Amino acid sequence: MIAAAAVLAQGGPVIPNFGRGDECARSNGKFCLHWFLDNFDNRFLPRVVEHIEMTLIAVSIGFVIAFSAALLVHRWPRGELWFANLASIFYTIPSIAYFQIMVAVTGIGWTTIEIALISYTLLILFRNTLTGLHGVPPETLDAAEGMGLTRRQMLTRVELPLAMPAIIAGVRVATVTTISLATVAAFITPLGLGAPIFSAIQTGANTDFIAAGVLAILLALIADLVIVVAQRLLSPWQRARGGAT
């Protein structure tokens, strides 16, 4: 026993290694990959899910409103200027100011965020849908009418399929724009990828700031790619025409 103690004494004191953690995170490095990976599930993944939910809700409801308005205006053109002017007013309001104004009306929460995000999608979706419908060649409509198609059949079988590229192009722009604006929504409610960004601005946490920003960019790129694939699936005749040329 004494001999063992003597050997340990010669080797110096034994200091337990409790671990120092991520050195990059402790020194607030530019981007700490290991810390990001370790904390992705509980810190960033819920924010990504919230961001996707905000975007899907806003674009879906905005599309229903704008698409319905475009169909009505396509049938009765007098309403085009009224709806376009109203949507333009919403679109030109600065996002932070819009969110603050809505807080006074609907309070802090999802409702305020979605109303603002939906408003920003209306002009894009309305204009693109109407442009696609107006872009159908008159001779195509004459041929469809000559084949005995009703007005509704012409819309569903001829006009909407031919207008699909323009409509989906509007959905692409509206989706990417909404993903971007949803980060600003965290200015009033800590939701989505904007939450770690605004938190990082206050605390100076570099990894939070860079990680959330990169995730928002990746989310926009992935969403755009998914919509492009959907467009190809919904417009097979365009692929055939492109291959023929």
N, C-alpha and C positions, 0 to 999 in steps of 0.2 A: 504493500500500500504506500509506504514511504517512498519506495523506489519509483513507483508510478507518478507520484506527486512531483518528485524531483525532475523526472523527464518532461512533464508538462510545464514546469516552471522554466526549464531551459528553453523550451520552444516559445515562450512568451504567453501572454494572456489569450484565452480563447474567447473571441467576440462573436456572438450569434449573428448570422446574416438574415435579417428580416426582409431584405429586398428594398431597393431604393425607388422602385417604380420606373416609369418611362422617363429617361433623362431629357428627351426632347420636350415632353409635355411639361416637365417641371421648369424648364428654362423658356417655355413658350416659344418653341421653334416656329419656323415659317409654316411647315406642315408636318405633323407627326403621324406617319402612316400607321404605325403599330397602335397608337392610341385611338386613331379613327376606326380601325378594324375592331378593336376590342369594345368600343362603345357604339358601334353602328346599330346594333339591334335595339338597344334601349334608348339611344339618344337621337339618332338620325332616321331610322326606318319609320317610326311613328309619324315623323314630320313629312316624310315622303308620301305616306299613305294619305295624310290630311291634304297635302298639296294635290294629289291625284283626285281625291274626292271633290275638293273645291272646284277644280278645273272641269271635271266631268259634269257636275251639277250645273255650272254656269253655262258651258257650251251647249249642253243638252236643252236646257230651258230656253236659252237664247236662240237656238236653232229652231225650235218649235214656234216661237213667237215670230222670228224674222221670216221663216219659210211660209208660215200662214199668211203673214202680211204681204209677202211677195206674190203669192198665188192670187190673193184678192186684188192686188194692184194690177197684176197681169190681166185680170178679167175686167176690172174697173180702174183705168189709169188715173182717174182724178185724185185718188188717195196717195199717189206716189210722193208728191212733194211734201205733203203733211207728215207722213211717216219718216221720210228721209231727213227732213229738218229736225224733227224731234230726236231721232237717233243721232244726228250730228251734234246736237246740243250736249247729249250725254257723253259722246265720244271726246269732245273738246275740253271737258272739265278735268283739271289736273287730278290724278288719282288720289293723292294724299288729302287734298281738299274735299274730294268727293266722299271718301271714307269718313272724314270728320263731320261732314254735313249729315251723312246718313246715321251717324251715332246719335245725333240729336233727335232723329226721327224714330229710329227702330232700336236704339240701344246698342250695346256692345255684344257681338256674337256672330254666329253664322249667317243670320238673316241679313245683317248689314253688309257683310262681305259679299254674299251672293247677289244681292240687289245691284251693288256697284259693278261686280264682274259681269253679270248678265247684261247690264246696260252698255258696257264697252263692246260686247259682241254683236249687238243688233245691227249697227251700220254696215259692218263688214259682211255679215251673213246675208242681210237684205240686198245689198248692192250686187253681190256676186250671184245670188239666186236669180235676181231680176235680169242681170246681164246675160246669164246663161239662157234664160227663157227667151229673151229678146233676140238672142243670137241664132236661133233656129232659122234656117233658110226658108223664105216664103214658098219656094217651089216644093219643098218637102211637105209643108203644111197643105199646099194645094193638092199634092199627090195623095196625102192621107185622107183629105176630104173627098177626093174623087173616088177613093176606095170604099167610101161609105162609113168611115169612122165618125163616131159622135164626138162632141167637144171634149167630154171627159176621156174618151179613149185616146184622142189625139194628145191630150195632156200626159196621160200615164204611159202611153206606148211610144210616143214620138218626142214630145217636147222635153219631158223630164229626163229621159235617157240621154238625149243630146246635150242637155244643159248640165249633166252630172259633173263633167270636168270642172266647170266654173264653180259649181256649188261646193264641190269638195275642196277646191282651191281656197274658197272662203273659209271653210271649216279648218283648213290647215293654218291660215293666218290667225283666225280667231283663237284656236287652241294654243298656239305658241304665244300669242299676245296675252292670253289669260294666265298662262303659266308664269309669265314675267310679272304681270300685275298682282298675282296672288302672293308674291313675296312682299309686296308693299302692304298687303293687308295685315301683316304682323305688326304694323305700326300701331294698330288699335287693339288687336287681339293676337296673342301669341300662338298662332296656328300656322302650319305649313313650314316650308323651308325658310321663310322670312324670319321665323322666331329665332333660330340660332344666329342668323345674320345680324339682326338688331341687338341681340344679346352680346354678340362678339364686338359690335361697335362700342358698346358701353364698357365691356370688361377688357377689351384688347386681346381676346383669345384668337390667335391667328388660325389655328386649325379649324375651329368652329366656322369662322368666316369663309375660309377657302373651301372647306368641305361642303358647306351648304350651297355656296355659289356654284361649285362644279356640279353638284347633284341637280340643281335647278337647270343648268345648261344641258346635262345629259337627259334629263326628263323631257325637255323641249325637243331635243334631237330624236329621241326614241318615239315620242308622240308623232312627230312629223314623218318619221319612217313608217310607222304603222298606218298612218292615213294615206301615204303614197301607195303602200301595198294594197290597201282597201280600194283605192281609186283604180288600180290596175285590174283588180278582181271585178269591180263594178262596171268597168268600161273595157271589156275584152276586145271590142272592135277597134279601139285605138291602138292596141298592141299589134293587131293584125295589119292595120294600116301602116304603122311604123315599120313593121317587118317587111312590108311590101315595097316601101320606099328605100 
